[in-house]
């Protein structure tokens, strides 16, 4: 069955909204909060000229300002997060977002989205950028910066910021002596379901177990096929194969790194039982285009890296509310992370929710009464208590993430001919689970010169010289105490574990090329302007 005609161009910005149901509880319905589903999201023009791009960016600014007025970003607590010790206040030189929550024309969220729309290209006038002096004048290898260690993710500062609440929550569990499926578990499920706009949330032991539970709830097993992207963490494809089903890989869009809906139709067969799009690096996949390509095939949204992001439009919808089922992860490095493994599955179907709740607890409908086989995939009370505290501060941290991203876009602008910056589609927001750059050379710069919705027909050869450029940059940064990571160095179709599927080099050229170019910089809500300036100067000295 070929549905390619029904799918839209790669990452089209014309998106349909998704059901956005207000909710409460794992397997408990809150009818007062139901919201009628809608299938329309504001259409944006993919081929807009520069003047239209500026206008659209300003529309996004105004839209985001209203929804952020409750973010007390620059109150005493928030500034203390940014600069501990004597530098507790954001300096005038770096506080380009002081009017972030109220100024509808220059707030950071809109600025970073506009800056990132074309991979960090120079499509806006200088006045549209946040007012931080670029570091181009300091691009001398002789320029000295203070030696320091900058971790990839700063959980230490977050803990000390939230310490009284976190310590109290942990102590409450220890005093209660109720460590599994207690009151914190039920409360967290209610709060998470309400946050994303689903009727039901079932917490579980990890993001990987969330994927496994979702597949089991849909009855997927031996002989079935599940479509998923090749450029991703292994968990989705791994759980498909673990159940005896076959992962069927597709390529990604080179701008957003999410699954390319235009390639899905050709992969659908009578054995296709689900599609798992991965919301990579912080933003949702192209929901509207994939819904059209999938037809009646269930979609499992893998939102492990995008929890908190949104599809914009007439009805905003959060990651976690897309597809038949949605999953997320609370691994410590995730935007909403615990102090260990954790995950959740979201849905609107009561029967699926009941099945998920049984599956995560040995198939029990009630204690020692087993209706089906299951597993131990419960999330313990300590993690639930910790996540409840972090969820209360999550909206503020999302705003801080946008502020940090906006600073990066401005600081790295002088290097855009050498580095491709993250692109966020104009109908979406990103939580920047990672801040990923791509090291460009003459054979890959053409990717950035086209429309943001790029043609996925790339040179299929893996150019080791590109990887060497990337590895030189990361090694040099590491030598200066700046942590980096590579997400991900080898596409799944070339992994040994999937060699029996018969894929070969060249089958998914975008995934293969991106895996040679990509690397991640330090990123967290608590990354200071001073640290970012140090990182930018180091990059400039390495590359220029």
ChimeraX attribute file (.defattr): number of C-alpha atoms within 10 A of each C-alpha:
attribute: neighborCount
match mode: 1-to-1
recipient: residues
	/A:1	9
	/A:2	12
	/A:3	17
	/A:4	19
	/A:5	12
	/A:6	18
	/A:7	22
	/A:8	22
	/A:9	21
	/A:10	25
	/A:11	29
	/A:12	25
	/A:13	24
	/A:14	22
	/A:15	25
	/A:16	24
	/A:17	23
	/A:18	23
	/A:19	22
	/A:20	24
	/A:21	25
	/A:22	21
	/A:23	28
	/A:24	28
	/A:25	22
	/A:26	28
	/A:27	24
	/A:28	17
	/A:29	18
	/A:30	16
	/A:31	12
	/A:32	9
	/A:33	15
	/A:34	17
	/A:35	14
	/A:36	9
	/A:37	12
	/A:38	13
	/A:39	12
	/A:40	15
	/A:41	21
	/A:42	17
	/A:43	15
	/A:44	16
	/A:45	14
	/A:46	17
	/A:47	11
	/A:48	13
	/A:49	11
	/A:50	13
	/A:51	11
	/A:52	12
	/A:53	20
	/A:54	17
	/A:55	13
	/A:56	18
	/A:57	24
	/A:58	20
	/A:59	15
	/A:60	23
	/A:61	24
	/A:62	18
	/A:63	16
	/A:64	23
	/A:65	24
	/A:66	13
	/A:67	11
	/A:68	18
	/A:69	13
	/A:70	12
	/A:71	20
	/A:72	15
	/A:73	24
	/A:74	21
	/A:75	10
	/A:76	11
	/A:77	14
	/A:78	21
	/A:79	18
	/A:80	19
	/A:81	24
	/A:82	22
	/A:83	19
	/A:84	14
	/A:85	9
	/A:86	7
	/A:87	11
	/A:88	15
	/A:89	19
	/A:90	21
	/A:91	13
	/A:92	8
	/A:93	10
	/A:94	17
	/A:95	18
	/A:96	20
	/A:97	22
	/A:98	16
	/A:99	16
	/A:100	26
	/A:101	23
	/A:102	19
	/A:103	17
	/A:104	19
	/A:105	20
	/A:106	26
	/A:107	27
	/A:108	31
	/A:109	28
	/A:110	28
	/A:111	28
	/A:112	30
	/A:113	27
	/A:114	31
	/A:115	27
	/A:116	24
	/A:117	25
	/A:118	23
	/A:119	25
	/A:120	27
	/A:121	19
	/A:122	16
	/A:123	17
	/A:124	17
	/A:125	9
	/A:126	9
	/A:127	8
	/A:128	17
	/A:129	20
	/A:130	22
	/A:131	16
	/A:132	14
	/A:133	11
	/A:134	17
	/A:135	18
	/A:136	17
	/A:137	10
	/A:138	15
	/A:139	19
	/A:140	15
	/A:141	14
	/A:142	8
	/A:143	11
	/A:144	12
	/A:145	12
	/A:146	8
	/A:147	10
	/A:148	11
	/A:149	13
	/A:150	21
	/A:151	17
	/A:152	19
	/A:153	21
	/A:154	16
	/A:155	17
	/A:156	10
	/A:157	19
	/A:158	15
	/A:159	14
	/A:160	12
	/A:161	17
	/A:162	15
	/A:163	13
	/A:164	10
	/A:165	17
	/A:166	19
	/A:167	14
	/A:168	14
	/A:169	21
	/A:170	16
	/A:171	14
	/A:172	16
	/A:173	22
	/A:174	13
	/A:175	8
	/A:176	10
	/A:177	11
	/A:178	15
	/A:179	17
	/A:180	15
	/A:181	15
	/A:182	17
	/A:183	15
	/A:184	24
	/A:185	27
	/A:186	20
	/A:187	17
	/A:188	26
	/A:189	26
	/A:190	24
	/A:191	20
	/A:192	26
	/A:193	28
	/A:194	21
	/A:195	19
	/A:196	25
	/A:197	28
	/A:198	31
	/A:199	30
	/A:200	31
	/A:201	33
	/A:202	30
	/A:203	33
	/A:204	28
	/A:205	22
	/A:206	23
	/A:207	26
	/A:208	24
	/A:209	28
	/A:210	31
	/A:211	30
	/A:212	23
	/A:213	27
	/A:214	28
	/A:215	24
	/A:216	18
	/A:217	19
	/A:218	17
	/A:219	12
	/A:220	20
	/A:221	17
	/A:222	13
	/A:223	12
	/A:224	20
	/A:225	24
	/A:226	28
	/A:227	24
	/A:228	27
	/A:229	29
	/A:230	27
	/A:231	28
	/A:232	26
	/A:233	16
	/A:234	15
	/A:235	16
	/A:236	27
	/A:237	25
	/A:238	19
	/A:239	22
	/A:240	27
	/A:241	19
	/A:242	13
	/A:243	17
	/A:244	14
	/A:245	22
	/A:246	23
	/A:247	27
	/A:248	20
	/A:249	24
	/A:250	23
	/A:251	26
	/A:252	30
	/A:253	24
	/A:254	26
	/A:255	26
	/A:256	27
	/A:257	24
	/A:258	26
	/A:259	30
	/A:260	27
	/A:261	30
	/A:262	26
	/A:263	23
	/A:264	25
	/A:265	20
	/A:266	14
	/A:267	17
	/A:268	23
	/A:269	13
	/A:270	8
	/A:271	12
	/A:272	21
	/A:273	22
	/A:274	24
	/A:275	24
	/A:276	25
	/A:277	28
	/A:278	29
	/A:279	26
	/A:280	25
	/A:281	25
	/A:282	27
	/A:283	29
	/A:284	33
	/A:285	29
	/A:286	29
	/A:287	23
	/A:288	22
	/A:289	23
	/A:290	28
	/A:291	22
	/A:292	19
	/A:293	23
	/A:294	21
	/A:295	13
	/A:296	10
	/A:297	16
	/A:298	18
	/A:299	23
	/A:300	28
	/A:301	28
	/A:302	33
	/A:303	30
	/A:304	30
	/A:305	29
	/A:306	29
	/A:307	27
	/A:308	23
	/A:309	24
	/A:310	22
	/A:311	29
	/A:312	22
	/A:313	20
	/A:314	14
	/A:315	18
	/A:316	16
	/A:317	24
	/A:318	25
	/A:319	31
	/A:320	33
	/A:321	26
	/A:322	29
	/A:323	25
	/A:324	18
	/A:325	26
	/A:326	26
	/A:327	33
	/A:328	30
	/A:329	31
	/A:330	26
	/A:331	20
	/A:332	15
	/A:333	19
	/A:334	22
	/A:335	27
	/A:336	23
	/A:337	20
	/A:338	23
	/A:339	15
	/A:340	14
	/A:341	19
	/A:342	27
	/A:343	25
	/A:344	30
	/A:345	31
	/A:346	33
	/A:347	29
	/A:348	24
	/A:349	14
	/A:350	15
	/A:351	12
	/A:352	19
	/A:353	24
	/A:354	17
	/A:355	22
	/A:356	29
	/A:357	26
	/A:358	24
	/A:359	26
	/A:360	24
	/A:361	20
	/A:362	20
	/A:363	21
	/A:364	19
	/A:365	16
	/A:366	10
	/A:367	9
	/A:368	9
	/A:369	10
	/A:370	15
	/A:371	14
	/A:372	12
	/A:373	12
	/A:374	19
	/A:375	14
	/A:376	14
	/A:377	21
	/A:378	23
	/A:379	23
	/A:380	21
	/A:381	25
	/A:382	23
	/A:383	24
	/A:384	29
	/A:385	26
	/A:386	22
	/A:387	25
	/A:388	22
	/A:389	19
	/A:390	21
	/A:391	17
	/A:392	11
	/A:393	14
	/A:394	16
	/A:395	17
	/A:396	18
	/A:397	23
	/A:398	23
	/A:399	21
	/A:400	25
	/A:401	23
	/A:402	24
	/A:403	24
	/A:404	25
	/A:405	28
	/A:406	25
	/A:407	26
	/A:408	21
	/A:409	25
	/A:410	21
	/A:411	22
	/A:412	24
	/A:413	22
	/A:414	20
	/A:415	20
	/A:416	19
	/A:417	15
	/A:418	18
	/A:419	25
	/A:420	27
	/A:421	26
	/A:422	27
	/A:423	25
	/A:424	26
	/A:425	26
	/A:426	23
	/A:427	22
	/A:428	21
	/A:429	25
	/A:430	31
	/A:431	27
	/A:432	27
	/A:433	22
	/A:434	25
	/A:435	20
	/A:436	23
	/A:437	22
	/A:438	23
	/A:439	25
	/A:440	23
	/A:441	15
	/A:442	9
	/A:443	11
	/A:444	18
	/A:445	15
	/A:446	11
	/A:447	19
	/A:448	21
	/A:449	12
	/A:450	11
	/A:451	15
	/A:452	24
	/A:453	21
	/A:454	18
	/A:455	15
	/A:456	20
	/A:457	10
	/A:458	19
	/A:459	15
	/A:460	15
	/A:461	11
	/A:462	16
	/A:463	14
	/A:464	12
	/A:465	12
	/A:466	23
	/A:467	20
	/A:468	14
	/A:469	17
	/A:470	21
	/A:471	18
	/A:472	14
	/A:473	18
	/A:474	22
	/A:475	15
	/A:476	15
	/A:477	18
	/A:478	15
	/A:479	10
	/A:480	17
	/A:481	15
	/A:482	22
	/A:483	20
	/A:484	21
	/A:485	16
	/A:486	18
	/A:487	20
	/A:488	20
	/A:489	19
	/A:490	19
	/A:491	26
	/A:492	24
	/A:493	28
	/A:494	19
	/A:495	12
	/A:496	9
	/A:497	11
	/A:498	16
	/A:499	12
	/A:500	8
	/A:501	14
	/A:502	8
	/A:503	15
	/A:504	10
	/A:505	13
	/A:506	16
	/A:507	15
	/A:508	25
	/A:509	21
	/A:510	24
	/A:511	29
	/A:512	29
	/A:513	26
	/A:514	26
	/A:515	22
	/A:516	26
	/A:517	29
	/A:518	23
	/A:519	23
	/A:520	19
	/A:521	23
	/A:522	20
	/A:523	25
	/A:524	28
	/A:525	26
	/A:526	24
	/A:527	24
	/A:528	20
	/A:529	20
	/A:530	14
	/A:531	16
	/A:532	21
	/A:533	20
	/A:534	20
	/A:535	24
	/A:536	24
	/A:537	25
	/A:538	23
	/A:539	20
	/A:540	23
	/A:541	18
	/A:542	16
	/A:543	17
	/A:544	12
